[in-house]
Amino acid sequence: MDIAAMSVSNAQAQVMQQASISVMKKAMDSAEAQMAGILEMMPPSQHVLDVRA
């Protein structure tokens, strides 16, 4: 494989990795927003949890 082909292949791999990371970030943001909505819908708990015990 010559240098030009390796350069093109490397650039394509970088673009694919950046696209994958962008999609993952969007999915994480969406999941975070959904969880915030779920937590907001939950009624407050009447129980106290001692996490140091």
Helices and strands as residue ranges (DSSP letters): H 3-41
